[in-house]
Amino acid sequence: MSYKNRVAMCLAAPLAALACLCACPELGWAQTGFFQVEQRAGVWWLIGPDGAPSISSGVDTIRYEGDRIRGTGAAPYLEAVKRSYPSRDAWESAVLSRLSEWGFNTIGAWSDPELWKREFPYTVILDIAGRSGADWEHGKPVDVYATRFESTAQQIAQKECMPRTQEKFLIGYFSDNELRWGPDWRGKETMLEMYLKLSPDAAGRQHAVQFLKKRYGDDIGRLNRAWNVEAKDFSTIPLPGMTDAYRADAEQFLAEVADRYFQVCAQAIHSADSHHLYLGARFAGQVPDVVFRAARFADVASINIYSFDPRLLAERLYKLAGKPVLITEFAFRAQDSGLPNTQGAGPKVSSQAARAKAYTDYVTRLESLPEVIGYHWFQWSDEPKEGRFDGENSNYGVVNISDKPYDEFLAAVKAANAAALAAHKKAVASGQ
């Protein structure tokens, strides 16, 4: 079969896109038996186990339970699917059939592990920082210099990555999601300030003090003049002043923290499983450039971009990290959905028709970039109107809280997903 015909088959059946372009001797794709990333003719591809060039179109948080209502334990989506399906197994089969029908080919992060057994490409999120002391919701960072961080990374990799070394349908691992790297919606402190606020015996605080001693030749007077503060010694540095010198120090310290985070995660994951990809740490949109640059230690730079046009941010991440980019969360919330949409990220649109257009435009723009190897929608089912664990109450689902699909929206999703591979193929010319 010709390469052109294989492409046509992929566009007609998007699920087959991860395998239907295999054995293309004219392109010389390597057949490793596992997913990999590769750049050819100026464009990056996710290469399937059989050597098929493709892109990953996925959905996050595909869970039988759905979201529980904050503070009550009630699970309205779970109640609905129990009424609709005779068993969990029947629900899983229906979900994968729907994903395929709508042109998705990847099970995204936070989805039920039971789905991983279904011979459908999937991803795993490890929560290395989260299980080493970080607090995502409140913005507490992980101490990357603590013994606990490195040992936890190794333990998680040994337990969760090593047993999967031979799994054909596993694409790879995310180390974490939306870590705090400095000022954001969770607080105004820089990483340097947060580390200086750690307990005196914390490895991270000790490292921050040594970092400053080295920067200022162990001369507290020099630091005081540079920061416009009055510290007695390096162990009693007050809250920083906003001087140019402080900002430069904070940026350099952040670069060192970010580099160590990615190096430790990459080493742990690849030591336990050399066959699968390290997919990065799912940045929360724009983070400092030095953090984007640290993603060079991963195989893929992943990022959540909640906007109408993701191109500028995706291009910036690629420029700094030098690794192919995967969009790991995006969504649009329709005001005609009956949900409050008062809590949660992402643009609001007027209707499901507007939501459909926003999805089409986003995917078309995104896959025109030669560096982007895919996109994952957040999420499978709507959040409860009463709010989930953190209060979010938005129209994120491809299905509603009763497991009913948004037909008008999904018609556009199916068409956009089918066209995405062709759009990415055309990016070859612009990438040369």
VEXDREN-2710 file (C-alpha; in Angstrom, 1 decimal):
% VEXDREN-2710
k/r/px/py/pz
1/MET/0.0/0.0/0.0
2/SER/1.3/3.5/-0.8
3/TYR/2.2/6.0/1.8
4/LYS/-0.6/8.3/0.5
5/ASN/-3.1/5.6/1.0
6/ARG/-1.9/4.9/4.5
7/VAL/-2.4/8.6/5.3
8/ALA/-5.9/8.4/3.9
9/MET/-6.6/5.4/6.1
10/CYS/-5.4/7.2/9.2
11/LEU/-7.6/10.2/8.5
12/ALA/-10.6/8.0/8.0
13/ALA/-10.0/6.1/11.2
14/PRO/-8.0/8.2/13.7
15/LEU/-7.4/5.4/16.2
16/ALA/-5.4/3.6/13.6
17/ALA/-3.1/6.6/13.2
18/LEU/-0.8/5.1/15.7
19/ALA/-0.2/2.0/13.5
20/CYS/-1.4/2.5/10.0
21/LEU/1.7/4.3/8.7
22/CYS/4.1/1.5/9.8
23/ALA/6.6/-0.2/7.6
24/CYS/7.3/2.8/5.4
25/PRO/10.7/2.0/3.9
26/GLU/10.6/5.2/1.9
27/LEU/10.7/7.2/5.2
28/GLY/13.0/4.8/7.1
29/TRP/11.0/4.9/10.3
30/ALA/12.6/2.8/13.0
31/GLN/10.4/0.0/14.5
32/THR/11.5/-0.2/18.2
33/GLY/8.4/-1.8/19.6
34/PHE/7.8/1.2/21.9
35/PHE/6.7/4.8/21.4
36/GLN/9.4/7.4/20.7
37/VAL/9.7/10.9/19.3
38/GLU/11.6/11.8/16.2
39/GLN/12.1/14.8/13.9
40/ARG/12.0/14.3/10.2
41/ALA/12.1/16.9/7.4
42/GLY/11.6/19.6/10.0
43/VAL/8.6/18.2/11.8
44/TRP/8.4/16.3/15.1
45/TRP/6.3/13.1/15.3
46/LEU/5.2/10.7/18.0
47/ILE/6.5/7.4/16.5
48/GLY/4.4/4.3/17.3
49/PRO/5.7/0.9/18.3
50/ASP/5.5/-0.2/14.7
51/GLY/7.3/2.8/13.3
52/ALA/4.1/4.8/12.5
53/PRO/4.4/8.6/12.6
54/SER/1.5/10.1/14.4
55/ILE/0.3/12.7/16.9
56/SER/-1.3/12.0/20.3
57/SER/-5.0/13.2/20.6
58/GLY/-6.2/12.3/24.1
59/VAL/-8.6/13.0/26.9
60/ASP/-7.7/13.4/30.5
61/THR/-9.4/12.1/33.7
62/ILE/-11.4/9.3/32.1
63/ARG/-12.8/7.8/35.4
64/TYR/-15.7/5.5/36.2
65/GLU/-16.2/7.4/39.4
66/GLY/-16.0/10.9/37.8
67/ASP/-15.7/13.8/40.2
68/ARG/-17.1/13.7/43.7
69/ILE/-19.0/16.6/45.2
70/ARG/-16.8/18.6/47.5
71/GLY/-17.4/17.8/51.1
72/THR/-20.1/15.2/50.6
73/GLY/-18.5/12.2/48.9
74/ALA/-21.5/12.1/46.4
75/ALA/-20.5/11.0/42.9
76/PRO/-23.2/12.0/40.4
77/TYR/-21.4/10.7/37.3
78/LEU/-20.8/7.3/39.0
79/GLU/-24.5/7.1/39.8
80/ALA/-25.4/7.8/36.2
81/VAL/-23.1/5.2/34.6
82/LYS/-24.3/2.6/37.1
83/ARG/-27.8/3.2/35.8
84/SER/-26.7/3.1/32.2
85/TYR/-24.2/0.1/32.1
86/PRO/-24.6/-3.4/33.4
87/SER/-21.0/-3.4/34.7
88/ARG/-17.8/-1.5/34.9
89/ASP/-16.4/-3.6/32.1
90/ALA/-19.3/-2.5/29.9
91/TRP/-18.6/1.1/30.7
92/GLU/-14.9/0.7/29.8
93/SER/-15.7/-0.9/26.5
94/ALA/-18.1/1.9/25.7
95/VAL/-15.6/4.6/26.6
96/LEU/-12.9/3.2/24.3
97/SER/-15.4/2.8/21.5
98/ARG/-16.5/6.4/21.9
99/LEU/-12.9/7.6/22.0
100/SER/-12.1/5.9/18.8
101/GLU/-15.3/7.1/17.2
102/TRP/-14.5/10.7/18.1
103/GLY/-11.0/10.5/16.8
104/PHE/-9.0/10.3/20.0
105/ASN/-6.1/7.8/20.3
106/THR/-4.7/8.3/23.8
107/ILE/-5.9/7.9/27.4
108/GLY/-4.7/11.0/29.2
109/ALA/-3.5/11.6/32.7
110/TRP/-5.5/10.7/35.9
111/SER/-7.6/8.1/34.0
112/ASP/-8.6/4.8/35.6
113/PRO/-5.6/2.3/35.6
114/GLU/-8.1/-0.5/34.6
115/LEU/-8.3/1.2/31.1
116/TRP/-4.5/0.7/30.7
117/LYS/-5.1/-3.0/30.2
118/ARG/-7.4/-2.5/27.2
119/GLU/-4.7/-2.3/24.5
120/PHE/-5.2/1.4/23.9
121/PRO/-2.3/4.0/24.1
122/TYR/-2.1/5.6/27.5
123/THR/0.0/7.8/29.7
124/VAL/0.8/7.6/33.4
125/ILE/1.3/10.5/35.9
126/LEU/3.7/9.7/38.7
127/ASP/3.3/12.7/41.1
128/ILE/6.9/12.6/42.1
129/ALA/7.0/16.0/43.7
130/GLY/3.5/15.6/45.2
131/ARG/4.6/12.4/46.9
132/SER/7.8/14.1/48.1
133/GLY/6.2/16.9/50.1
134/ALA/4.9/19.4/47.5
135/ASP/1.3/20.6/47.8
136/TRP/-0.2/21.4/44.4
137/GLU/-3.4/23.1/45.6
138/HIS/-1.7/25.4/48.1
139/GLY/1.5/25.9/46.0
140/LYS/4.0/24.4/48.4
141/PRO/7.1/23.5/46.4
142/VAL/9.1/20.3/46.7
143/ASP/12.6/20.5/48.3
144/VAL/14.6/19.1/45.4
145/TYR/17.7/19.0/47.6
146/ALA/16.1/16.8/50.3
147/THR/17.1/13.2/50.4
148/ARG/13.4/12.4/50.4
149/PHE/12.9/13.8/46.9
150/GLU/15.5/11.7/45.2
151/SER/14.7/8.6/47.1
152/THR/11.0/9.0/46.5
153/ALA/11.6/9.5/42.8
154/GLN/13.6/6.3/42.7
155/GLN/11.1/4.3/44.7
156/ILE/8.2/5.5/42.5
157/ALA/10.0/4.6/39.4
158/GLN/11.0/1.2/40.7
159/LYS/7.4/0.4/41.7
160/GLU/5.5/2.0/38.8
161/CYS/7.8/2.2/35.9
162/MET/10.0/-0.9/36.1
163/PRO/7.0/-3.4/35.9
164/ARG/5.9/-1.6/32.6
165/THR/9.1/-1.8/30.7
166/GLN/7.6/-4.2/28.1
167/GLU/4.2/-2.6/27.7
168/LYS/3.5/-1.8/24.1
169/PHE/0.6/0.6/24.6
170/LEU/2.3/2.8/27.2
171/ILE/3.5/6.1/25.7
172/GLY/5.3/7.4/28.7
173/TYR/5.3/9.1/32.1
174/PHE/4.5/12.6/33.4
175/SER/6.5/13.3/36.6
176/ASP/4.0/15.9/38.0
177/ASN/1.3/18.4/37.1
178/GLU/1.3/22.2/37.4
179/LEU/4.0/22.6/40.0
180/ARG/4.6/26.0/41.4
181/TRP/7.8/27.6/40.2
182/GLY/7.3/31.1/41.6
183/PRO/4.6/33.8/41.6
184/ASP/1.3/32.5/40.3
185/TRP/-2.3/32.2/41.5
186/ARG/-1.1/30.3/44.6
187/GLY/1.2/33.0/46.0
188/LYS/3.6/35.8/45.2
189/GLU/6.9/34.4/46.5
190/THR/9.8/33.5/44.3
191/MET/11.4/30.0/44.7
192/LEU/14.3/31.6/46.5
193/GLU/12.1/33.2/49.0
194/MET/10.1/30.0/49.5
195/TYR/13.3/28.0/50.1
196/LEU/14.6/30.6/52.5
197/LYS/11.4/30.2/54.5
198/LEU/12.0/26.4/54.9
199/SER/13.0/25.2/58.4
200/PRO/16.7/25.8/59.2
201/ASP/17.5/22.1/59.0
202/ALA/15.9/21.7/55.6
203/ALA/18.3/20.8/52.8
204/GLY/16.7/23.3/50.5
205/ARG/17.2/26.2/52.9
206/GLN/20.8/25.2/53.5
207/HIS/21.4/25.1/49.8
208/ALA/19.8/28.5/49.3
209/VAL/22.1/30.0/52.0
210/GLN/25.1/28.4/50.4
211/PHE/24.0/29.7/47.0
212/LEU/23.9/33.3/48.4
213/LYS/27.2/33.0/50.2
214/LYS/28.8/31.9/47.0
215/ARG/27.2/34.7/45.0
216/TYR/28.4/37.3/47.5
217/GLY/31.7/36.0/48.5
218/ASP/30.4/35.2/52.0
219/ASP/30.1/38.9/52.6
220/ILE/26.7/39.8/54.1
221/GLY/27.4/43.5/53.6
222/ARG/27.5/43.0/49.8
223/LEU/24.1/41.2/49.9
224/ASN/22.6/43.9/52.1
225/ARG/23.6/46.6/49.6
226/ALA/22.5/44.6/46.6
227/TRP/19.1/43.6/48.1
228/ASN/18.6/46.8/50.1
229/VAL/18.1/44.9/53.3
230/GLU/19.8/44.8/56.8
231/ALA/20.6/41.2/57.5
232/LYS/23.0/40.4/60.4
233/ASP/24.3/37.2/58.7
234/PHE/23.3/34.7/56.0
235/SER/21.2/32.7/58.5
236/THR/18.9/35.6/59.2
237/ILE/18.1/37.1/55.8
238/PRO/14.8/39.0/55.9
239/LEU/12.2/39.2/53.2
240/PRO/14.0/40.4/50.1
241/GLY/13.8/43.8/48.5
242/MET/12.7/44.0/44.9
243/THR/16.1/45.1/43.5
244/ASP/17.6/44.1/40.2
245/ALA/20.2/42.1/42.1
246/TYR/17.6/40.2/44.0
247/ARG/15.7/39.4/40.9
248/ALA/18.8/38.1/39.2
249/ASP/19.7/36.0/42.2
250/ALA/16.2/34.5/42.3
251/GLU/16.2/33.7/38.6
252/GLN/19.6/31.9/38.9
253/PHE/18.4/30.0/42.0
254/LEU/15.2/28.9/40.2
255/ALA/17.2/27.7/37.2
256/GLU/19.3/25.4/39.5
257/VAL/16.2/24.1/41.3
258/ALA/14.4/23.4/38.0
259/ASP/17.4/21.7/36.5
260/ARG/17.8/19.4/39.5
261/TYR/14.1/18.6/39.5
262/PHE/14.1/17.5/35.9
263/GLN/17.5/15.7/36.2
264/VAL/16.4/13.6/39.2
265/CYS/13.1/12.7/37.6
266/ALA/14.7/11.8/34.2
267/GLN/17.3/9.7/35.9
268/ALA/14.8/7.8/38.1
269/ILE/12.4/7.1/35.2
270/HIS/14.9/6.1/32.6
271/SER/16.9/4.0/35.0
272/ALA/13.8/2.0/35.8
273/ASP/12.3/2.0/32.3
274/SER/14.6/2.8/29.4
275/HIS/11.9/1.9/26.8
276/HIS/9.3/4.6/27.4
277/LEU/9.3/8.4/27.2
278/TYR/9.6/10.9/30.1
279/LEU/6.9/13.3/29.1
280/GLY/7.8/16.2/31.4
281/ALA/6.0/17.9/34.2
282/ARG/2.9/19.5/32.6
283/PHE/3.6/23.2/33.0
284/ALA/0.7/25.5/34.0
285/GLY/0.9/27.8/31.1
286/GLN/3.6/30.4/31.1
287/VAL/6.3/29.8/33.7
288/PRO/9.8/31.5/33.9
289/ASP/12.0/30.9/30.9
290/VAL/14.7/29.1/33.0
291/VAL/12.0/26.5/34.0
292/PHE/11.0/26.0/30.4
293/ARG/14.7/25.5/29.6
294/ALA/15.1/22.8/32.3
295/ALA/12.6/20.7/30.4
296/ARG/15.5/19.8/28.1
297/PHE/16.2/16.9/30.4
298/ALA/12.8/15.3/29.5
299/ASP/12.0/13.6/26.2
300/VAL/8.9/15.7/25.7
301/ALA/8.1/19.2/27.1
302/SER/4.5/19.1/28.3
303/ILE/2.3/22.1/29.0
304/ASN/-1.3/23.0/29.8
305/ILE/-2.5/25.9/27.7
306/TYR/-5.9/27.3/28.4
307/SER/-6.4/29.9/25.6
308/PHE/-7.9/30.3/22.2
309/ASP/-4.6/30.2/20.4
310/PRO/-1.8/28.1/22.0
311/ARG/0.9/28.8/19.3
312/LEU/3.0/31.6/20.8
313/LEU/3.4/29.7/24.1
314/ALA/4.0/26.3/22.5
315/GLU/6.7/27.9/20.2
316/ARG/8.4/29.6/23.2
317/LEU/8.6/26.3/25.1
318/TYR/10.1/24.6/22.1
319/LYS/12.6/27.3/21.6
320/LEU/13.8/27.1/25.2
321/ALA/13.6/23.4/25.8
322/GLY/14.5/22.1/22.4
323/LYS/12.1/19.2/22.8
324/PRO/8.9/18.3/21.0
325/VAL/5.8/19.8/22.8
326/LEU/2.7/18.0/24.0
327/ILE/-0.3/20.0/25.1
328/THR/-1.6/18.1/28.1
329/GLU/-4.6/20.2/29.1
330/PHE/-6.9/22.6/27.2
331/ALA/-10.6/23.2/27.3
332/PHE/-13.5/25.6/26.6
333/ARG/-16.5/26.0/28.8
334/ALA/-20.0/26.7/27.4
335/GLN/-22.4/29.0/29.2
336/ASP/-25.4/27.1/27.9
337/SER/-24.3/23.9/29.6
338/GLY/-26.3/24.5/32.8
339/LEU/-23.1/24.6/34.9
340/PRO/-21.9/27.6/36.9
341/ASN/-18.5/27.8/35.3
342/THR/-17.4/30.0/38.1
343/GLN/-14.4/28.0/39.2
344/GLY/-11.8/26.5/36.9
345/ALA/-9.3/27.5/34.1
346/GLY/-10.0/28.2/30.5
347/PRO/-12.0/30.5/28.3
348/LYS/-15.8/30.6/28.5
349/VAL/-17.8/30.6/25.3
350/SER/-21.5/31.2/24.8
351/SER/-22.7/27.8/23.5
352/GLN/-21.7/24.3/22.5
353/ALA/-21.5/25.6/18.9
354/ALA/-19.0/28.2/20.0
355/ARG/-17.2/25.5/22.0
356/ALA/-17.0/23.4/18.8
357/LYS/-15.5/26.3/16.8
358/ALA/-13.0/27.0/19.6
359/TYR/-11.9/23.4/19.6
360/THR/-11.5/23.3/15.8
361/ASP/-9.5/26.5/15.7
362/TYR/-7.2/25.4/18.6
363/VAL/-6.3/22.1/17.1
364/THR/-5.9/23.4/13.6
365/ARG/-3.6/26.2/14.8
366/LEU/-1.7/23.9/17.1
367/GLU/-0.9/21.1/14.6
368/SER/0.3/23.7/12.1
369/LEU/3.4/23.8/14.3
370/PRO/6.1/21.3/13.4
371/GLU/7.2/21.0/17.0
372/VAL/3.8/19.9/18.5
373/ILE/3.2/16.1/18.8
374/GLY/-0.3/16.2/20.2
375/TYR/-3.0/17.6/22.5
376/HIS/-5.0/16.2/25.4
377/TRP/-8.5/17.6/26.2
378/PHE/-9.5/18.2/29.9
379/GLN/-11.6/16.2/30.7
380/TRP/-13.9/13.2/30.0
381/SER/-17.0/14.2/32.1
382/ASP/-18.3/17.5/33.4
383/GLU/-17.6/18.5/37.0
384/PRO/-20.6/18.6/39.4
385/LYS/-22.4/21.9/39.6
386/GLU/-21.8/21.9/43.4
387/GLY/-18.0/21.8/42.8
388/ARG/-15.4/19.0/43.0
389/PHE/-12.6/18.7/45.6
390/ASP/-11.2/22.2/44.9
391/GLY/-14.5/23.9/44.0
392/GLU/-14.3/23.6/40.3
393/ASN/-17.7/23.4/38.7
394/SER/-17.2/23.7/35.0
395/ASN/-18.3/22.4/31.6
396/TYR/-15.1/20.5/30.8
397/GLY/-16.6/17.2/29.7
398/VAL/-17.0/15.7/26.3
399/VAL/-20.0/14.0/28.1
400/ASN/-22.2/15.6/30.7
401/ILE/-22.7/14.5/34.3
402/SER/-25.2/12.0/33.1
403/ASP/-22.8/10.5/30.6
404/LYS/-24.6/12.0/27.6
405/PRO/-22.3/13.3/24.8
406/TYR/-22.4/16.9/23.6
407/ASP/-23.3/15.9/20.1
408/GLU/-22.8/19.3/18.4
409/PHE/-19.5/19.8/20.1
410/LEU/-18.3/16.2/19.3
411/ALA/-19.2/16.4/15.7
412/ALA/-16.6/19.2/15.4
413/VAL/-14.2/17.4/17.6
414/LYS/-14.3/14.3/15.4
415/ALA/-13.7/16.4/12.2
416/ALA/-10.9/18.4/13.8
417/ASN/-9.2/15.2/15.1
418/ALA/-9.4/13.6/11.7
419/ALA/-7.9/16.6/10.1
420/ALA/-5.1/17.1/12.6
421/LEU/-2.7/14.6/11.1
422/ALA/-3.0/16.2/7.7
423/ALA/-2.4/19.6/9.3
424/HIS/0.7/18.3/11.0
425/LYS/2.0/16.8/7.8
426/LYS/1.7/20.2/6.1
427/ALA/3.8/21.7/8.9
428/VAL/6.8/19.9/7.3
429/ALA/7.0/22.6/4.6
430/SER/6.8/25.5/7.1
431/GLY/9.3/23.8/9.3
432/GLN/12.0/23.5/6.7
END
